[in-house]
């Protein structure tokens, strides 16, 4: 490839005169630099797989208005109908509309990665917390079995840290089966008593929970009833009885005034009661959640006790079968050894400090600032919509496009709002080829006007193919204006050409290349602007027949 940038460059007559040989990647970088597409310093972002990172390949939708798009009812921009290119075009629209820059694209990518990492860490921490309760339960069950056969003097507190429980289990495993008998004959009795106490407490808590649930339900119903009564009583405000006159005949009505005072008194009482109910409901909800938490805690403790009791029962059964305390001790010590070597090791994972990660995420959120991005994007959409609405009035249209307001979205999509019914019409509902032609022209020039306004890295160039598509049959040789069947079509064609010249003159630095079958010899400015005519009569072609074919 050959790339040269600068002003007043001359195109050589032969390929031997080309300057600036380079490879494709360097050529792309040079062109992007010339256009003003700023690259990020991080080399990773240069990969095209990075969603939202703009390259020179994403510029053509704003430069070309091809023949298959100019009257399309589905495709808004060039190449949006190509599945391989559409995702990149959509992802880079915010960049070209000035809502983001390349650095914020990189920051957004890093932010997504860090948020995913934080989510994974939090998920693993939650799973570890759930598993820790199983670790505690299993450790207490093994220690209870060890106490039953004299390997442990006293059980630790159920709230003891896991490290304490594991240390005590390691001590039992280290002493082995030759330990002195340290059984406490009252262990089972103590556990049974604890179980009865917790069951009783659970019954009491469940009763309180049921009462609270009914109270909250009654409060909600009372609040609804009070609100309904309040709305009814407020009718007195509309009757205007303060001056003592009848609202119908305007005669003096002392009885009505007295009734109004009573209604206002009732309304005041109802308002105070509604405020009281509204004030107490949060306390009821908080108390209900507290009761729920206590019930869950008691159930967890009950499961631990039942696991310990099950262990004691199993030890007793095995003692009766084996008939030897030493054999049972060997079995329990073996279980403890296996537990310490396998299960316990799975939980000995150092916790991850996420403070720095969270801090970095917050910094990136401030840099990315999604709210500011949305505001800038919305502002660009509004500007394009306003430009296109104004330009549409200068182009030939039919109902329902005539006089309608254009609404552009960066998704990208476009709709029209009818002036009278204010009905919102999608592209597929707009109708004729003439309307689609006008809309595509208005949108293309509006985007160019926005790019000029915000100094976007898009060249001021439009290459338009076949503005006469709605009026001539597709294909064929050069055609004259008189060949159109309808006079209205001739007027419309002249109006479109005038729009192209006027809008190009209004936008500084904008160049328009029109590839067109129609030759409007009645328009001197059009004739003067024609740089080449390729007709069957002349034998000349846009791409010469002897053009080299790529091998």
C-alpha positions as CSV (number, residue, x, y, z in Angstrom):
1,X,0.0,0.0,0.0
2,X,1.0,3.6,-0.5
3,X,0.0,6.5,1.7
4,X,0.8,10.2,1.6
5,X,-1.0,12.9,3.5
6,X,-0.9,16.7,3.1
7,X,-2.4,19.4,0.9
8,X,-2.3,19.9,-2.9
9,X,-1.0,16.3,-3.5
10,X,-0.8,15.3,-7.2
11,X,-1.9,11.8,-8.3
12,X,0.8,10.2,-10.5
13,X,0.0,8.9,-13.9
14,X,1.5,5.5,-13.3
15,X,1.9,3.3,-10.3
16,X,5.7,3.7,-10.4
17,X,5.2,7.3,-9.3
18,X,3.4,6.4,-6.1
19,X,5.1,7.4,-2.9
20,X,4.9,6.2,0.7
21,X,5.0,2.4,0.5
22,X,3.9,0.8,3.8
23,X,1.9,-2.2,5.2
24,X,-1.8,-2.2,5.8
25,X,-1.7,-1.5,9.6
26,X,0.6,1.4,9.3
27,X,-1.4,2.8,6.4
28,X,-4.6,2.6,8.4
29,X,-2.9,4.4,11.3
30,X,-1.7,7.2,9.0
31,X,-5.1,7.6,7.5
32,X,-6.8,7.6,10.9
33,X,-4.3,10.2,12.1
34,X,-5.0,12.4,9.0
35,X,-8.7,12.1,9.7
36,X,-8.3,12.9,13.4
37,X,-9.3,9.5,14.8
38,X,-7.3,9.6,18.0
39,X,-5.8,6.4,19.2
40,X,-5.4,5.4,22.8
41,X,-1.9,4.8,24.2
42,X,-2.8,1.3,25.4
43,X,-1.9,-1.0,22.5
44,X,-4.6,-3.5,23.6
45,X,-7.3,-1.1,22.5
46,X,-6.0,-1.0,18.9
47,X,-7.5,-4.5,18.5
48,X,-10.7,-4.3,16.4
49,X,-12.3,-6.7,18.8
50,X,-12.6,-3.9,21.3
51,X,-16.2,-2.9,21.1
52,X,-16.7,0.9,20.5
53,X,-13.1,1.6,19.4
54,X,-13.3,3.5,16.1
55,X,-11.1,2.9,13.1
56,X,-11.1,4.3,9.6
57,X,-13.3,1.3,8.5
58,X,-16.2,2.8,10.5
59,X,-16.2,6.1,8.5
60,X,-17.8,4.9,5.2
61,X,-21.4,4.9,6.5
62,X,-21.2,8.7,6.9
63,X,-19.5,9.2,3.5
64,X,-21.4,7.0,1.1
65,X,-25.1,7.0,0.1
66,X,-25.2,4.1,-2.2
67,X,-28.0,3.2,-4.7
68,X,-29.3,0.3,-2.6
69,X,-29.6,2.5,0.5
70,X,-30.8,5.8,-0.8
71,X,-34.4,4.5,-1.2
72,X,-34.3,1.7,1.4
73,X,-37.1,1.4,3.9
74,X,-34.9,-0.7,6.2
75,X,-31.3,0.3,5.9
76,X,-30.5,3.8,7.4
77,X,-26.7,4.0,6.7
78,X,-24.3,2.4,4.3
79,X,-23.2,-1.1,5.3
80,X,-25.7,-1.4,8.1
81,X,-27.3,-4.2,6.1
82,X,-24.1,-6.2,6.3
83,X,-24.1,-8.5,9.4
84,X,-20.3,-8.5,9.7
85,X,-20.0,-4.7,9.7
86,X,-23.2,-3.6,11.4
87,X,-22.1,-4.4,15.0
88,X,-18.9,-2.2,14.7
89,X,-20.9,0.6,13.0
90,X,-23.4,0.7,15.8
91,X,-20.8,0.4,18.5
92,X,-18.8,3.4,17.2
93,X,-21.7,5.8,16.6
94,X,-21.4,7.4,20.1
95,X,-17.7,8.2,19.2
96,X,-18.5,9.9,15.9
97,X,-21.4,11.8,17.5
98,X,-19.0,13.2,20.1
99,X,-20.4,11.3,23.2
100,X,-17.2,9.5,24.0
101,X,-13.5,9.5,23.0
102,X,-11.0,6.7,22.6
103,X,-9.7,7.1,26.1
104,X,-13.2,6.6,27.6
105,X,-13.7,3.6,25.4
106,X,-10.6,2.0,27.0
107,X,-11.7,3.1,30.5
108,X,-15.1,1.5,29.8
109,X,-13.5,-1.7,28.8
110,X,-11.3,-1.8,31.9
111,X,-14.3,-1.0,34.0
112,X,-16.3,-3.9,32.6
113,X,-13.4,-6.2,33.3
114,X,-12.9,-5.0,36.9
115,X,-16.7,-5.2,37.6
116,X,-16.7,-8.7,36.3
117,X,-13.7,-9.6,38.5
118,X,-15.4,-8.0,41.5
119,X,-18.6,-9.9,40.8
120,X,-16.7,-13.1,40.7
121,X,-14.9,-12.4,44.0
122,X,-18.2,-11.5,45.7
123,X,-19.8,-14.6,44.4
124,X,-17.0,-16.8,45.6
125,X,-17.1,-15.0,49.0
126,X,-20.8,-15.7,49.3
127,X,-20.3,-19.3,48.4
128,X,-17.5,-19.5,51.0
129,X,-19.8,-18.0,53.6
130,X,-22.4,-20.6,52.9
131,X,-19.8,-23.3,53.0
132,X,-18.4,-22.0,56.3
133,X,-21.7,-22.8,58.1
134,X,-21.3,-26.4,56.8
135,X,-17.7,-26.5,58.0
136,X,-18.8,-25.3,61.5
137,X,-21.6,-27.9,61.6
138,X,-19.3,-30.7,60.6
139,X,-16.6,-29.7,63.0
140,X,-19.0,-29.5,66.0
141,X,-20.4,-32.9,65.0
142,X,-16.9,-34.5,65.1
143,X,-16.0,-32.8,68.4
144,X,-19.3,-34.1,69.9
145,X,-18.4,-37.6,68.8
146,X,-14.9,-37.2,70.2
147,X,-16.3,-36.0,73.6
148,X,-18.7,-38.9,73.8
149,X,-15.8,-41.4,73.7
150,X,-13.5,-39.4,76.0
151,X,-11.3,-37.6,73.5
152,X,-12.5,-34.1,74.4
153,X,-13.1,-32.7,77.8
154,X,-15.5,-29.9,76.9
155,X,-17.2,-28.8,73.7
156,X,-16.3,-25.3,72.5
157,X,-19.0,-22.6,72.1
158,X,-21.1,-23.0,68.9
159,X,-20.1,-19.3,68.1
160,X,-16.4,-20.1,68.3
161,X,-14.4,-19.2,65.1
162,X,-13.7,-22.0,62.7
163,X,-10.0,-21.7,63.4
164,X,-10.6,-22.7,67.0
165,X,-12.7,-25.7,66.0
166,X,-10.1,-26.8,63.5
167,X,-7.3,-26.4,66.1
168,X,-9.2,-28.5,68.6
169,X,-9.8,-31.2,66.0
170,X,-6.1,-31.2,65.1
171,X,-5.3,-31.7,68.8
172,X,-7.6,-34.7,69.0
173,X,-6.0,-36.2,65.8
174,X,-2.5,-35.5,67.2
175,X,-3.1,-37.2,70.5
176,X,-4.6,-40.3,68.8
177,X,-6.6,-43.1,70.3
178,X,-4.4,-43.4,73.4
179,X,-5.9,-40.3,75.0
180,X,-7.3,-40.6,78.4
181,X,-11.0,-40.8,78.8
182,X,-12.4,-37.3,78.9
183,X,-16.1,-38.1,78.4
184,X,-18.7,-35.9,79.9
185,X,-21.7,-38.1,80.6
186,X,-24.0,-35.1,80.6
187,X,-23.2,-34.0,77.1
188,X,-26.3,-35.5,75.6
189,X,-28.5,-34.1,78.4
190,X,-27.1,-30.6,77.8
191,X,-27.7,-30.8,74.1
192,X,-31.3,-32.1,74.6
193,X,-32.0,-29.3,77.0
194,X,-30.6,-26.8,74.5
195,X,-32.8,-28.3,71.8
196,X,-36.0,-28.0,73.9
197,X,-35.1,-24.4,74.8
198,X,-34.6,-23.4,71.1
199,X,-37.8,-25.2,70.0
200,X,-39.7,-23.3,72.6
201,X,-38.2,-20.0,71.5
202,X,-39.0,-20.8,67.9
203,X,-42.6,-21.4,68.8
204,X,-42.8,-18.0,70.5
205,X,-41.0,-16.2,67.7
206,X,-43.4,-17.8,65.1
207,X,-46.3,-16.5,67.1
208,X,-44.9,-13.0,67.2
209,X,-44.2,-13.2,63.4
210,X,-47.8,-14.2,62.7
211,X,-49.1,-11.3,64.9
212,X,-46.8,-8.8,63.2
213,X,-47.8,-10.0,59.8
214,X,-51.5,-9.6,60.6
215,X,-50.9,-6.2,62.2
216,X,-49.0,-5.0,59.0
217,X,-51.9,-6.3,56.9
218,X,-54.5,-4.5,59.1
219,X,-52.5,-1.3,59.0
220,X,-52.3,-1.4,55.2
221,X,-56.1,-2.0,55.0
222,X,-56.8,0.8,57.5
223,X,-54.6,3.2,55.6
224,X,-56.4,2.4,52.3
225,X,-59.8,2.9,54.0
226,X,-58.7,6.2,55.6
227,X,-57.3,7.4,52.3
228,X,-60.6,6.7,50.6
229,X,-62.6,8.5,53.3
230,X,-60.2,11.4,53.1
231,X,-60.8,11.8,49.3
232,X,-64.6,11.7,49.9
233,X,-64.5,14.3,52.6
234,X,-62.3,16.6,50.6
235,X,-65.3,17.3,48.4
236,X,-66.2,20.0,50.8
237,X,-63.4,22.1,49.5
238,X,-65.0,22.2,46.1
239,X,-68.4,23.3,47.5
240,X,-67.0,26.6,48.9
241,X,-69.2,26.8,52.0
242,X,-66.8,29.1,53.9
243,X,-69.0,32.2,53.2
244,X,-72.2,30.4,54.4
245,X,-73.9,30.5,51.0
246,X,-75.4,27.7,49.1
247,X,-73.1,26.6,46.2
248,X,-76.2,26.3,43.9
249,X,-78.5,29.2,44.6
250,X,-76.0,31.4,46.6
251,X,-78.5,32.0,49.4
252,X,-77.4,32.1,53.1
253,X,-77.0,28.5,54.3
254,X,-75.9,28.3,58.0
255,X,-76.7,24.6,58.2
256,X,-74.4,23.9,55.3
257,X,-71.7,25.9,56.9
258,X,-72.0,23.9,60.1
259,X,-71.9,20.7,58.2
260,X,-68.8,21.8,56.4
261,X,-67.1,22.6,59.8
262,X,-68.0,19.0,61.0
263,X,-66.6,17.5,57.8
264,X,-63.4,19.5,58.1
265,X,-63.1,18.3,61.7
266,X,-63.5,14.7,60.6
267,X,-61.0,15.3,57.8
268,X,-58.5,16.6,60.3
269,X,-58.9,13.5,62.5
270,X,-58.6,11.2,59.5
271,X,-55.5,13.0,58.4
272,X,-53.8,12.6,61.8
273,X,-54.7,8.9,61.9
274,X,-53.3,8.4,58.4
275,X,-50.1,10.1,59.4
276,X,-49.9,7.9,62.6
277,X,-50.4,4.7,60.5
278,X,-47.8,5.9,58.0
279,X,-45.3,6.6,60.8
280,X,-45.7,3.3,62.5
281,X,-45.5,1.0,59.4
282,X,-41.7,1.3,59.0
283,X,-41.2,0.3,62.6
284,X,-43.5,-2.7,62.1
285,X,-41.6,-3.7,59.0
286,X,-38.2,-3.4,60.8
287,X,-39.5,-5.4,63.7
288,X,-40.8,-8.1,61.3
289,X,-37.4,-8.4,59.6
290,X,-35.7,-8.6,63.0
291,X,-38.0,-11.5,64.0
292,X,-37.3,-13.2,60.7
293,X,-33.6,-12.9,61.3
294,X,-33.9,-14.4,64.8
295,X,-36.0,-17.3,63.5
296,X,-33.3,-18.1,60.8
297,X,-30.6,-17.9,63.5
298,X,-32.5,-20.2,65.8
299,X,-33.1,-22.7,63.0
300,X,-29.3,-22.8,62.2
301,X,-28.5,-23.4,65.8
302,X,-31.2,-26.2,66.0
303,X,-29.6,-27.9,63.0
304,X,-26.2,-27.8,64.7
305,X,-27.6,-29.4,67.9
306,X,-29.4,-32.1,66.0
307,X,-26.2,-32.9,64.0
308,X,-24.3,-33.2,67.3
309,X,-27.1,-35.4,68.8
310,X,-27.0,-37.6,65.7
311,X,-23.3,-38.0,66.1
312,X,-23.7,-39.1,69.7
313,X,-26.4,-41.6,68.8
314,X,-24.2,-43.0,66.0
315,X,-21.3,-43.3,68.4
316,X,-23.4,-45.1,70.9
317,X,-24.7,-47.5,68.2
318,X,-21.2,-48.2,66.9
319,X,-19.9,-48.7,70.5
320,X,-22.5,-51.4,71.0
321,X,-21.5,-53.0,67.8
322,X,-17.8,-52.8,68.1
323,X,-17.6,-53.5,71.8
324,X,-14.4,-51.6,72.1
325,X,-13.7,-48.0,73.1
326,X,-10.3,-48.1,71.4
327,X,-11.8,-49.2,68.1
328,X,-14.4,-46.4,68.3
329,X,-11.7,-43.9,69.1
330,X,-9.7,-45.1,66.1
331,X,-12.8,-44.6,63.9
332,X,-13.5,-41.1,65.2
333,X,-9.8,-40.1,64.9
334,X,-9.7,-41.5,61.4
335,X,-12.8,-39.4,60.5
336,X,-11.2,-36.3,61.9
337,X,-7.9,-36.9,60.0
338,X,-9.8,-37.4,56.8
339,X,-11.9,-34.2,57.4
340,X,-8.7,-32.1,58.2
341,X,-6.9,-33.5,55.1
342,X,-9.7,-33.0,52.6
343,X,-12.8,-30.9,53.5
344,X,-11.1,-28.5,55.9
345,X,-8.4,-27.6,53.4
346,X,-10.9,-26.5,50.9
347,X,-12.0,-23.7,53.2
348,X,-8.5,-22.4,54.0
349,X,-8.5,-19.8,51.2
350,X,-7.2,-16.4,52.1
351,X,-9.8,-13.8,51.8
352,X,-9.3,-11.2,49.0
353,X,-9.2,-7.5,50.0
354,X,-11.4,-5.8,47.5
355,X,-10.9,-2.3,48.8
356,X,-8.4,-1.3,46.1
357,X,-10.5,-3.0,43.4
358,X,-13.6,-1.1,44.5
359,X,-11.7,2.2,44.6
360,X,-10.4,1.6,41.1
361,X,-13.9,0.9,39.9
362,X,-15.2,4.1,41.4
363,X,-12.4,6.1,39.8
364,X,-13.2,4.6,36.4
365,X,-16.9,5.2,36.8
366,X,-16.1,8.9,37.3
367,X,-14.0,8.9,34.2
368,X,-16.5,7.0,32.1
369,X,-19.5,9.0,33.6
370,X,-22.4,7.1,31.8
371,X,-24.8,9.9,32.7
372,X,-22.7,12.6,30.9
373,X,-22.3,10.2,28.0
374,X,-26.1,9.7,27.7
375,X,-26.6,13.5,27.9
376,X,-24.0,14.2,25.1
377,X,-25.5,11.4,23.0
378,X,-29.0,12.8,23.5
379,X,-27.8,16.3,22.6
380,X,-26.2,15.0,19.3
381,X,-29.4,13.1,18.5
382,X,-31.5,16.2,19.0
383,X,-29.1,18.3,16.8
384,X,-29.3,15.8,14.0
385,X,-33.1,15.6,14.3
386,X,-33.4,19.4,14.1
387,X,-31.1,19.6,11.1
388,X,-32.9,16.8,9.3
389,X,-36.3,18.3,10.0
390,X,-35.3,21.6,8.5
391,X,-33.7,20.0,5.5
392,X,-36.7,17.8,4.8
393,X,-38.7,20.9,4.1
394,X,-36.4,21.7,1.2
395,X,-36.8,18.3,-0.4
396,X,-39.7,16.9,-2.4
397,X,-41.9,14.6,-0.2
398,X,-45.3,13.1,-0.1
399,X,-47.8,12.4,2.8
400,X,-47.0,11.4,5.5
401,X,-43.5,12.8,5.2
402,X,-44.5,16.3,4.2
403,X,-44.3,18.7,7.1
404,X,-43.3,15.9,9.5
405,X,-40.6,16.1,12.2
406,X,-37.6,13.8,12.0
407,X,-36.5,12.0,15.2
408,X,-33.1,10.4,14.9
409,X,-31.7,7.9,17.4
410,X,-28.1,6.6,17.7
411,X,-29.3,3.0,18.0
412,X,-29.4,3.8,15.0
413,X,-33.0,4.4,13.9
414,X,-35.2,7.1,12.5
415,X,-38.9,7.9,12.7
416,X,-41.2,10.7,11.7
417,X,-43.8,12.5,13.8
418,X,-46.8,13.7,11.8
419,X,-47.7,17.4,12.2
420,X,-51.4,17.0,12.8
421,X,-52.1,13.7,14.5
422,X,-48.6,13.5,16.0
423,X,-48.5,9.9,15.0
424,X,-45.0,8.3,15.2
425,X,-44.1,6.5,12.0
426,X,-41.2,4.0,11.7
427,X,-39.1,3.8,8.5
428,X,-41.2,1.0,7.1
429,X,-44.4,3.0,7.4
430,X,-43.2,6.2,5.6
431,X,-44.2,5.0,2.1
432,X,-42.9,6.1,-1.3
433,X,-39.4,5.9,-2.7
434,X,-39.5,9.7,-3.0
435,X,-40.0,10.0,0.8
436,X,-37.1,7.5,1.5
437,X,-34.8,9.4,-0.9
438,X,-35.6,12.7,0.9
439,X,-35.1,11.2,4.3
440,X,-31.7,9.6,3.5
441,X,-30.5,12.8,1.9
442,X,-31.6,14.9,4.9
443,X,-30.0,12.5,7.3
444,X,-26.7,12.3,5.4
445,X,-26.3,16.1,5.2
446,X,-27.5,16.5,8.8
447,X,-24.8,14.1,10.1
448,X,-22.2,16.0,8.0
449,X,-23.5,19.3,9.6
450,X,-23.1,17.8,13.1
451,X,-19.6,16.5,12.3
452,X,-18.7,20.0,11.2
453,X,-20.2,21.6,14.3
454,X,-18.5,19.3,16.8
455,X,-15.3,18.9,14.8
456,X,-15.7,15.1,14.5
457,X,-13.0,13.0,12.8
458,X,-15.1,12.5,9.7
459,X,-14.1,14.0,6.3
460,X,-16.4,16.5,4.8
461,X,-17.3,14.3,1.9
462,X,-20.5,12.7,0.6
463,X,-20.5,10.2,-2.4
464,X,-24.1,9.9,-3.5
465,X,-25.4,7.4,-6.1
466,X,-28.5,7.9,-8.1
467,X,-30.8,10.6,-6.7
468,X,-33.1,9.9,-9.6
469,X,-33.9,6.3,-8.4
470,X,-37.6,7.1,-7.7
471,X,-38.1,8.7,-11.2
472,X,-36.1,6.5,-13.7
473,X,-36.0,2.8,-14.2
474,X,-33.0,1.1,-12.7
475,X,-29.9,0.9,-14.9
476,X,-29.6,2.0,-18.5
477,X,-27.7,4.8,-20.2
478,X,-27.6,8.6,-19.5
479,X,-31.1,10.1,-19.3
480,X,-32.5,13.6,-19.8
481,X,-35.0,15.4,-17.7
482,X,-37.6,15.3,-20.5
483,X,-37.6,11.5,-20.4
484,X,-39.5,11.5,-17.1
485,X,-43.1,10.6,-17.6
486,X,-44.5,13.1,-15.1
487,X,-44.0,16.8,-14.9
488,X,-44.1,16.6,-11.1
489,X,-41.1,14.2,-11.2
490,X,-39.2,16.8,-13.3
491,X,-39.9,19.5,-10.7
492,X,-38.9,17.1,-7.9
493,X,-35.6,16.3,-9.6
494,X,-34.8,19.9,-10.0
495,X,-35.6,20.6,-6.4
496,X,-33.3,17.8,-5.2
497,X,-30.4,19.1,-7.4
498,X,-31.0,22.6,-6.0
499,X,-30.9,21.2,-2.5
500,X,-27.5,19.5,-3.2
501,X,-26.0,22.7,-4.4
502,X,-27.4,24.9,-1.7
503,X,-26.6,22.6,1.2
504,X,-23.0,22.0,-0.1
505,X,-22.6,25.8,-0.2
506,X,-23.9,26.2,3.3
507,X,-21.6,23.7,4.9
508,X,-18.0,24.8,5.0
509,X,-15.5,22.3,3.6
510,X,-18.2,19.8,2.4
511,X,-17.6,18.1,-1.0
512,X,-20.2,16.1,-2.8
513,X,-19.6,13.6,-5.5
514,X,-22.8,12.6,-7.4
515,X,-22.9,9.5,-9.6
516,X,-26.0,10.0,-11.6
517,X,-27.8,8.7,-14.8
518,X,-29.7,12.0,-15.2
519,X,-28.1,14.8,-17.2
520,X,-29.9,18.1,-16.6
521,X,-28.7,20.3,-19.4
522,X,-31.3,22.9,-18.5
523,X,-29.4,23.7,-15.3
524,X,-26.1,25.6,-16.1
525,X,-24.7,25.0,-12.6
526,X,-25.4,21.3,-12.9
527,X,-23.7,21.2,-16.3
528,X,-20.7,23.1,-15.0
529,X,-20.3,20.7,-12.1
530,X,-20.2,17.6,-14.3
531,X,-16.6,16.3,-14.3
532,X,-17.1,13.2,-16.5
533,X,-19.8,11.6,-18.7
534,X,-19.6,7.9,-19.4
535,X,-22.2,7.0,-22.0
536,X,-22.6,4.2,-24.5
537,X,-22.2,6.7,-27.4
538,X,-18.8,7.9,-26.2
539,X,-17.6,4.4,-25.3
540,X,-16.0,5.7,-22.1
541,X,-16.5,3.9,-18.8
542,X,-16.0,4.9,-15.2
543,X,-13.8,1.8,-14.8
544,X,-11.9,1.4,-18.2
545,X,-12.2,-2.0,-19.9
546,X,-8.4,-2.3,-19.9
547,X,-8.1,-1.7,-16.2
548,X,-5.6,-4.3,-14.7
549,X,-7.3,-7.3,-13.1
550,X,-6.1,-8.3,-9.6
551,X,-4.5,-11.7,-9.6
